[in-house]
Amino acid sequence: MRELQLGNSNNWETIHNQSVDAVQIAKVGGGYKTVPIPEISIALLLNVFVLAILVSTNVPEGRSWKFAGNVRQKVSTGIVFGGSQDASFNRRYALFLDKINLVVFPAISTSYSISIQVPEWFENASITVWRYTGPDYDSDLTRIESKIDAL
């Protein structure tokens, strides 16, 4: 069984804090058109597979929004197509608005990056990402290793 000390605030480090605004283009005759916020790439290579992500936005009065978008894990494959070596997993992790979302990615490479896509109706977004820095103990693995050592 995997054991993490998630409840200890000393085991978390802020690695990204950003506010973004959608672009607003004036319309002929008045008003404006909002161009959705593009996918936000977090420009860090990560080697810890446990993250906490907070997404906030200004919710219009009378609305009740709960969905804050998706986070996607990207790894480098070495396969070059269209100038990029990154591959994205089809699996996305949904994020809840104004909640700290715990995300545990599969550890299939030594490093990875993430990107966050907020809903197209968001006119602004504040994003904070923390990485887990505490102990990551797998008691099953330790038990198996000790049996192998005993042989």
Z-matrix of the N, CA and C atoms (Angstrom, degrees):
N
C 1 1.445
C 2 1.531 1 109.11
N 3 1.316 2 115.62 1 135.61
C 4 1.454 3 121.29 2 179.61
C 5 1.527 4 109.44 3 -81.66
N 6 1.320 5 115.50 4 134.40
C 7 1.455 6 120.91 5 -179.73
C 8 1.519 7 109.96 6 -125.13
N 9 1.330 8 115.30 7 125.53
C 10 1.457 9 122.56 8 177.52
C 11 1.522 10 108.33 9 -125.09
N 12 1.307 11 117.36 10 151.00
C 13 1.459 12 121.72 11 176.61
C 14 1.529 13 108.67 12 -101.60
N 15 1.328 14 115.02 13 69.98
C 16 1.463 15 121.25 14 -174.67
C 17 1.519 16 112.83 15 -69.84
N 18 1.313 17 117.98 16 -28.42
C 19 1.455 18 122.10 17 -175.16
C 20 1.512 19 114.93 18 -77.80
N 21 1.313 20 118.48 19 -3.34
C 22 1.456 21 122.01 20 -179.34
C 23 1.532 22 108.76 21 -95.82
N 24 1.322 23 117.77 22 112.34
C 25 1.472 24 120.97 23 -176.80
C 26 1.521 25 112.89 24 -62.41
N 27 1.336 26 117.69 25 -21.65
C 28 1.464 27 120.66 26 177.25
C 29 1.531 28 112.28 27 -70.68
N 30 1.338 29 117.20 28 -12.45
C 31 1.463 30 121.65 29 -178.60
C 32 1.526 31 112.81 30 -92.66
N 33 1.331 32 117.47 31 13.56
C 34 1.461 33 121.74 32 -179.19
C 35 1.517 34 110.41 33 -126.58
N 36 1.321 35 115.72 34 140.72
C 37 1.456 36 122.01 35 178.53
C 38 1.531 37 109.01 36 -128.98
N 39 1.338 38 116.82 37 128.18
C 40 1.459 39 120.79 38 175.57
C 41 1.519 40 108.55 39 -70.66
N 42 1.341 41 116.39 40 125.37
C 43 1.462 42 120.03 41 -179.31
C 44 1.523 43 112.59 42 -116.37
N 45 1.327 44 116.81 43 -11.73
C 46 1.462 45 119.21 44 -179.83
C 47 1.521 46 108.84 45 -156.65
N 48 1.333 47 115.28 46 133.99
C 49 1.463 48 121.13 47 177.33
C 50 1.522 49 106.46 48 -145.73
N 51 1.328 50 117.80 49 117.16
C 52 1.457 51 121.30 50 -172.48
C 53 1.515 52 110.77 51 -149.21
N 54 1.318 53 115.21 52 144.23
C 55 1.459 54 121.46 53 170.78
C 56 1.526 55 107.30 54 -119.50
N 57 1.329 56 116.56 55 134.87
C 58 1.469 57 121.64 56 179.73
C 59 1.524 58 108.97 57 -131.20
N 60 1.327 59 114.72 58 149.98
C 61 1.456 60 121.55 59 177.76
C 62 1.516 61 109.43 60 -122.11
N 63 1.322 62 115.82 61 143.66
C 64 1.458 63 120.70 62 172.84
C 65 1.526 64 107.98 63 -69.59
N 66 1.317 65 116.40 64 152.47
C 67 1.463 66 121.33 65 177.72
C 68 1.516 67 108.27 66 -84.67
N 69 1.319 68 115.51 67 135.69
C 70 1.451 69 120.27 68 178.75
C 71 1.526 70 108.73 69 -114.06
N 72 1.331 71 115.65 70 126.89
C 73 1.454 72 122.52 71 -178.91
C 74 1.524 73 108.17 72 -111.15
N 75 1.327 74 114.85 73 129.53
C 76 1.475 75 119.80 74 -179.69
C 77 1.521 76 110.22 75 -67.17
N 78 1.338 77 115.48 76 138.91
C 79 1.464 78 121.94 77 176.17
C 80 1.525 79 109.88 78 -96.02
N 81 1.324 80 115.42 79 148.94
C 82 1.458 81 119.62 80 173.40
C 83 1.529 82 107.11 81 -65.47
N 84 1.294 83 117.49 82 131.26
C 85 1.457 84 120.52 83 -179.66
C 86 1.516 85 112.98 84 93.66
N 87 1.329 86 116.81 85 -1.29
C 88 1.462 87 120.34 86 176.69
C 89 1.522 88 113.13 87 109.45
N 90 1.273 89 114.20 88 163.64
C 91 1.459 90 120.77 89 -178.44
C 92 1.525 91 111.57 90 80.88
N 93 1.302 92 115.09 91 -170.52
C 94 1.460 93 119.10 92 -179.68
C 95 1.515 94 110.41 93 -150.51
N 96 1.310 95 114.57 94 160.20
C 97 1.468 96 122.38 95 175.11
C 98 1.516 97 106.66 96 -112.78
N 99 1.314 98 116.59 97 133.47
C 100 1.456 99 120.98 98 179.81
C 101 1.524 100 109.85 99 -95.80
N 102 1.328 101 115.37 100 126.53
C 103 1.463 102 121.48 101 174.79
C 104 1.529 103 106.17 102 -90.23
N 105 1.326 104 118.45 103 122.35
C 106 1.470 105 120.80 104 -175.59
C 107 1.528 106 113.37 105 -56.58
N 108 1.308 107 115.06 106 150.50
C 109 1.468 108 121.87 107 176.16
C 110 1.523 109 107.67 108 -65.54
N 111 1.338 110 118.02 109 125.83
C 112 1.464 111 119.31 110 179.34
C 113 1.533 112 111.21 111 -71.71
N 114 1.324 113 115.98 112 167.89
C 115 1.464 114 120.84 113 177.21
C 116 1.527 115 109.14 114 -55.27
N 117 1.321 116 115.87 115 134.31
C 118 1.464 117 122.17 116 -175.79
C 119 1.523 118 108.56 117 -100.10
N 120 1.333 119 115.78 118 112.50
C 121 1.459 120 120.53 119 177.41
C 122 1.517 121 108.73 120 -89.03
N 123 1.316 122 115.94 121 128.43
C 124 1.459 123 121.35 122 177.03
C 125 1.534 124 106.01 123 -87.81
N 126 1.315 125 116.50 124 114.63
C 127 1.469 126 122.07 125 -170.32
C 128 1.526 127 112.10 126 -82.90
N 129 1.310 128 116.03 127 59.69
C 130 1.467 129 122.26 128 176.82
C 131 1.516 130 109.30 129 -139.38
N 132 1.322 131 116.39 130 143.68
C 133 1.460 132 119.79 131 169.06
C 134 1.522 133 106.71 132 -92.42
N 135 1.313 134 116.01 133 124.41
C 136 1.461 135 121.77 134 -176.29
C 137 1.522 136 110.08 135 -106.46
N 138 1.328 137 116.22 136 147.27
C 139 1.463 138 120.63 137 175.07
C 140 1.528 139 111.37 138 -127.96
N 141 1.316 140 116.40 139 6.44
C 142 1.460 141 123.06 140 174.88
C 143 1.522 142 106.12 141 -108.81
N 144 1.324 143 116.93 142 131.95
C 145 1.458 144 120.76 143 -170.62
C 146 1.524 145 113.87 144 -100.47
N 147 1.326 146 116.71 145 11.62
C 148 1.456 147 122.10 146 176.79
C 149 1.531 148 107.54 147 -120.23
N 150 1.333 149 115.68 148 117.92
C 151 1.461 150 121.91 149 -179.19
C 152 1.526 151 110.06 150 -127.14
N 153 1.320 152 115.14 151 158.20
C 154 1.460 153 122.17 152 169.69
C 155 1.528 154 106.00 153 -123.05
N 156 1.336 155 116.54 154 134.28
C 157 1.461 156 121.40 155 -175.11
C 158 1.531 157 109.06 156 -131.50
N 159 1.328 158 114.76 157 131.87
C 160 1.463 159 122.08 158 177.27
C 161 1.523 160 108.34 159 -120.64
N 162 1.332 161 116.66 160 126.36
C 163 1.464 162 122.39 161 175.61
C 164 1.526 163 107.63 162 -122.35
N 165 1.338 164 115.35 163 129.09
C 166 1.465 165 121.71 164 177.88
C 167 1.520 166 108.99 165 -128.12
N 168 1.327 167 116.06 166 155.52
C 169 1.456 168 122.43 167 174.97
C 170 1.513 169 108.48 168 -153.86
N 171 1.324 170 116.39 169 165.92
C 172 1.459 171 121.06 170 174.04
C 173 1.522 172 107.85 171 -84.13
N 174 1.310 173 116.50 172 111.33
C 175 1.460 174 121.69 173 -179.47
C 176 1.528 175 107.95 174 -87.28
N 177 1.341 176 117.68 175 127.41
C 178 1.467 177 119.80 176 179.31
C 179 1.534 178 111.60 177 -58.97
N 180 1.317 179 114.67 178 147.89
C 181 1.466 180 120.37 179 179.50
C 182 1.526 181 109.84 180 -58.76
N 183 1.314 182 115.65 181 136.71
C 184 1.453 183 121.37 182 179.67
C 185 1.520 184 113.76 183 88.12
N 186 1.325 185 117.45 184 -4.66
C 187 1.466 186 121.30 185 179.20
C 188 1.520 187 109.46 186 -103.36
N 189 1.327 188 115.42 187 156.43
C 190 1.462 189 121.93 188 176.87
C 191 1.523 190 107.81 189 -133.86
N 192 1.317 191 116.03 190 98.58
C 193 1.463 192 121.20 191 -179.19
C 194 1.519 193 109.64 192 -105.35
N 195 1.324 194 115.86 193 138.75
C 196 1.462 195 121.40 194 177.51
C 197 1.521 196 111.88 195 -121.17
N 198 1.329 197 117.33 196 -27.69
C 199 1.461 198 123.28 197 -176.27
C 200 1.528 199 110.00 198 -85.13
N 201 1.331 200 116.90 199 130.87
C 202 1.464 201 121.41 200 -178.46
C 203 1.521 202 112.61 201 -114.25
N 204 1.325 203 118.23 202 2.28
C 205 1.455 204 120.49 203 179.29
C 206 1.512 205 112.50 204 116.56
N 207 1.332 206 115.26 205 -158.58
C 208 1.462 207 122.00 206 -177.18
C 209 1.518 208 110.74 207 -133.89
N 210 1.324 209 115.25 208 151.21
C 211 1.461 210 121.31 209 171.11
C 212 1.525 211 107.17 210 -114.66
N 213 1.322 212 115.02 211 142.55
C 214 1.463 213 121.20 212 -177.15
C 215 1.523 214 109.00 213 -129.97
N 216 1.319 215 116.18 214 138.93
C 217 1.459 216 122.74 215 177.17
C 218 1.526 217 108.92 216 -90.99
N 219 1.342 218 116.73 217 136.52
C 220 1.461 219 121.79 218 178.69
C 221 1.522 220 108.93 219 -125.45
N 222 1.315 221 116.05 220 135.67
C 223 1.466 222 121.10 221 177.49
C 224 1.521 223 108.97 222 -124.45
N 225 1.323 224 115.61 223 156.51
C 226 1.452 225 120.64 224 176.38
C 227 1.526 226 108.09 225 -88.31
N 228 1.330 227 115.77 226 127.55
C 229 1.465 228 120.20 227 -178.80
C 230 1.517 229 112.57 228 -101.77
N 231 1.316 230 117.50 229 -19.74
C 232 1.458 231 120.31 230 -173.71
C 233 1.517 232 112.11 231 86.14
N 234 1.320 233 116.90 232 -10.76
C 235 1.463 234 121.43 233 176.72
C 236 1.518 235 106.76 234 -85.22
N 237 1.332 236 116.55 235 122.49
C 238 1.462 237 119.95 236 -177.60
C 239 1.515 238 109.31 237 -99.93
N 240 1.328 239 116.01 238 125.41
C 241 1.462 240 121.97 239 175.15
C 242 1.515 241 107.55 240 -145.93
N 243 1.298 242 116.15 241 123.36
C 244 1.461 243 119.79 242 -179.94
C 245 1.511 244 113.31 243 65.09
N 246 1.326 245 117.87 244 25.30
C 247 1.454 246 121.91 245 177.91
C 248 1.515 247 114.73 246 85.34
N 249 1.328 248 117.99 247 0.93
C 250 1.461 249 120.78 248 -177.80
C 251 1.529 250 110.33 249 -118.09
N 252 1.333 251 115.35 250 143.83
C 253 1.464 252 120.97 251 175.01
C 254 1.519 253 111.70 252 -106.13
N 255 1.302 254 117.33 253 -1.74
C 256 1.458 255 120.31 254 -176.24
C 257 1.517 256 111.89 255 -83.53
N 258 1.305 257 115.08 256 143.32
C 259 1.458 258 121.99 257 172.67
C 260 1.521 259 106.72 258 -119.25
N 261 1.297 260 116.07 259 138.41
C 262 1.468 261 121.00 260 176.78
C 263 1.510 262 109.00 261 -105.19
N 264 1.305 263 115.44 262 145.29
C 265 1.445 264 119.85 263 174.65
C 266 1.516 265 108.74 264 -77.78
N 267 1.304 266 117.16 265 146.20
C 268 1.454 267 120.28 266 175.34
C 269 1.516 268 110.96 267 -68.71
N 270 1.311 269 116.67 268 -23.09
C 271 1.455 270 120.54 269 -179.36
C 272 1.521 271 110.00 270 -78.34
N 273 1.308 272 115.08 271 124.53
C 274 1.451 273 121.94 272 175.57
C 275 1.520 274 107.64 273 -112.80
N 276 1.299 275 115.34 274 152.39
C 277 1.454 276 120.73 275 177.23
C 278 1.521 277 108.02 276 -109.27
N 279 1.323 278 116.90 277 121.29
C 280 1.454 279 121.79 278 179.82
C 281 1.526 280 110.03 279 -70.02
N 282 1.314 281 115.29 280 144.63
C 283 1.456 282 122.15 281 179.11
C 284 1.530 283 109.36 282 -116.45
N 285 1.316 284 116.48 283 139.94
C 286 1.452 285 121.82 284 177.02
C 287 1.524 286 109.72 285 -96.28
N 288 1.311 287 115.61 286 142.29
C 289 1.451 288 122.46 287 -177.10
C 290 1.527 289 111.10 288 -71.51
N 291 1.323 290 116.03 289 135.74
C 292 1.465 291 124.08 290 176.75
C 293 1.528 292 113.14 291 57.74
N 294 1.321 293 115.87 292 30.15
C 295 1.467 294 122.12 293 175.54
C 296 1.527 295 107.71 294 -129.26
N 297 1.308 296 116.55 295 148.69
C 298 1.458 297 119.21 296 172.91
C 299 1.524 298 106.58 297 -82.46
N 300 1.328 299 115.74 298 114.74
C 301 1.461 300 123.08 299 -176.52
C 302 1.522 301 109.22 300 -95.82
N 303 1.323 302 116.93 301 120.76
C 304 1.456 303 121.63 302 175.93
C 305 1.523 304 108.07 303 -86.68
N 306 1.343 305 115.90 304 124.50
C 307 1.464 306 121.27 305 -178.43
C 308 1.521 307 107.91 306 -123.87
N 309 1.339 308 116.16 307 124.55
C 310 1.460 309 121.77 308 177.56
C 311 1.524 310 106.79 309 -115.50
N 312 1.329 311 115.93 310 108.04
C 313 1.454 312 121.71 311 -179.10
C 314 1.525 313 110.51 312 -85.85
N 315 1.342 314 117.35 313 153.32
C 316 1.467 315 119.26 314 174.20
C 317 1.531 316 109.80 315 -69.33
N 318 1.311 317 116.49 316 138.76
C 319 1.469 318 122.29 317 -179.40
C 320 1.527 319 109.11 318 -89.66
N 321 1.334 320 116.21 319 78.06
C 322 1.467 321 119.46 320 -176.94
C 323 1.521 322 113.07 321 -105.39
N 324 1.338 323 116.97 322 -2.83
C 325 1.456 324 121.09 323 177.25
C 326 1.522 325 107.94 324 -146.69
N 327 1.330 326 116.26 325 169.14
C 328 1.461 327 118.69 326 -178.91
C 329 1.517 328 112.20 327 -76.44
N 330 1.333 329 117.20 328 -25.04
C 331 1.450 330 120.27 329 177.85
C 332 1.525 331 109.77 330 -149.64
N 333 1.307 332 115.22 331 161.17
C 334 1.461 333 121.34 332 -178.28
C 335 1.518 334 108.64 333 -158.24
N 336 1.302 335 116.04 334 172.31
C 337 1.460 336 121.51 335 172.52
C 338 1.523 337 107.53 336 -130.76
N 339 1.310 338 115.58 337 171.72
C 340 1.465 339 119.33 338 178.78
C 341 1.522 340 109.56 339 -131.53
N 342 1.312 341 114.58 340 159.63
C 343 1.462 342 121.29 341 170.47
C 344 1.520 343 107.24 342 -137.67
N 345 1.327 344 114.66 343 151.76
C 346 1.459 345 121.27 344 -178.00
C 347 1.524 346 108.10 345 -124.71
N 348 1.320 347 115.58 346 130.65
C 349 1.461 348 121.83 347 176.25
C 350 1.516 349 107.96 348 -114.12
N 351 1.325 350 115.90 349 115.52
C 352 1.466 351 120.06 350 177.16
C 353 1.527 352 108.14 351 -88.90
N 354 1.336 353 118.41 352 160.03
C 355 1.468 354 120.79 353 179.43
C 356 1.535 355 111.73 354 -59.51
N 357 1.312 356 115.70 355 149.95
C 358 1.468 357 120.54 356 -176.00
C 359 1.522 358 113.23 357 -65.94
N 360 1.330 359 117.85 358 -18.27
C 361 1.463 360 120.17 359 -179.26
C 362 1.531 361 112.96 360 -86.29
N 363 1.327 362 118.22 361 -5.61
C 364 1.465 363 120.73 362 177.06
C 365 1.529 364 109.15 363 -70.02
N 366 1.324 365 117.02 364 128.94
C 367 1.461 366 120.30 365 174.91
C 368 1.518 367 111.57 366 -93.16
N 369 1.342 368 116.45 367 -14.14
C 370 1.462 369 121.65 368 175.19
C 371 1.521 370 107.63 369 -157.48
N 372 1.311 371 115.74 370 160.85
C 373 1.461 372 120.50 371 177.65
C 374 1.523 373 109.20 372 -153.83
N 375 1.309 374 115.56 373 141.01
C 376 1.463 375 122.74 374 171.47
C 377 1.512 376 106.68 375 -115.34
N 378 1.322 377 115.55 376 127.83
C 379 1.465 378 121.00 377 -174.80
C 380 1.524 379 109.46 378 -125.70
N 381 1.324 380 115.54 379 128.74
C 382 1.456 381 121.70 380 173.90
C 383 1.518 382 107.80 381 -125.51
N 384 1.338 383 115.78 382 134.26
C 385 1.462 384 121.90 383 179.27
C 386 1.520 385 108.21 384 -125.39
N 387 1.324 386 115.84 385 130.52
C 388 1.462 387 122.59 386 174.52
C 389 1.523 388 108.65 387 -115.69
N 390 1.318 389 116.38 388 148.90
C 391 1.466 390 120.03 389 171.63
C 392 1.524 391 108.56 390 -113.69
N 393 1.316 392 113.68 391 146.82
C 394 1.464 393 121.16 392 179.57
C 395 1.526 394 108.42 393 -79.01
N 396 1.323 395 117.07 394 127.56
C 397 1.465 396 121.19 395 -178.40
C 398 1.528 397 112.29 396 -116.82
N 399 1.314 398 117.05 397 2.04
C 400 1.462 399 121.05 398 -175.96
C 401 1.513 400 112.79 399 -83.43
N 402 1.327 401 115.94 400 -174.12
C 403 1.464 402 120.59 401 -179.67
C 404 1.529 403 111.80 402 -65.62
N 405 1.309 404 114.38 403 141.61
C 406 1.465 405 122.35 404 178.36
C 407 1.520 406 106.13 405 -126.05
N 408 1.305 407 115.46 406 96.01
C 409 1.462 408 122.08 407 -170.30
C 410 1.519 409 109.81 408 -110.60
N 411 1.318 410 116.17 409 126.76
C 412 1.468 411 121.56 410 177.41
C 413 1.527 412 107.84 411 -111.66
N 414 1.332 413 117.00 412 100.21
C 415 1.466 414 120.92 413 -174.99
C 416 1.522 415 111.86 414 -66.20
N 417 1.329 416 118.84 415 -31.24
C 418 1.468 417 121.08 416 177.28
C 419 1.519 418 110.41 417 -65.51
N 420 1.328 419 116.68 418 -43.84
C 421 1.456 420 120.51 419 179.64
C 422 1.518 421 110.91 420 -64.63
N 423 1.321 422 116.85 421 -41.40
C 424 1.462 423 120.84 422 178.83
C 425 1.522 424 110.67 423 -62.68
N 426 1.340 425 116.35 424 -41.09
C 427 1.466 426 120.52 425 179.29
C 428 1.525 427 110.58 426 -63.80
N 429 1.319 428 117.03 427 -43.12
C 430 1.475 429 121.32 428 179.76
C 431 1.522 430 110.42 429 -65.11
N 432 1.355 431 116.42 430 -44.06
C 433 1.467 432 119.92 431 179.52
C 434 1.522 433 111.40 432 -61.95
N 435 1.341 434 117.86 433 -38.67
C 436 1.455 435 120.11 434 -179.47
C 437 1.524 436 110.87 435 -68.07
N 438 1.346 437 117.73 436 -33.80
C 439 1.459 438 120.26 437 177.04
C 440 1.520 439 110.74 438 -69.52
N 441 1.327 440 116.85 439 -37.78
C 442 1.459 441 119.83 440 177.16
C 443 1.505 442 110.56 441 -66.01
N 444 1.341 443 117.29 442 -41.93
C 445 1.461 444 121.70 443 177.80
C 446 1.530 445 110.80 444 -62.22
N 447 1.334 446 117.15 445 -34.90
C 448 1.463 447 121.19 446 -179.05
C 449 1.531 448 111.74 447 -69.93
N 450 1.327 449 116.71 448 -26.33
C 451 1.465 450 120.51 449 178.94
C 452 1.507 451 109.17 450 -72.70
